[in-house]
């Protein structure tokens, strides 16, 4: 996960102003797991910043985060 975390930090640092406020919607999440360990969850309210509102380099970082995460999933989960 090191690259995934580094890319997320780079993305967060690249945001300014309103975009940063929209993207960082929780300051502390260490013990606040939104869906806990429930097997079924209701849809969550949309939060954050839409991918389309990001600049080119920011979109590249966002895709890198997702691709890095998906790259480590077991094949049965990835399908």
Secondary structure, DSSP 8 states (H G I E B T S, - for coil): -HHHHHHHHHHHHH--HHHHHHH---S--TT--TTTT-SS-------S--GGGS-HHHHHHHHHHHHHHHHTS-HHHH-
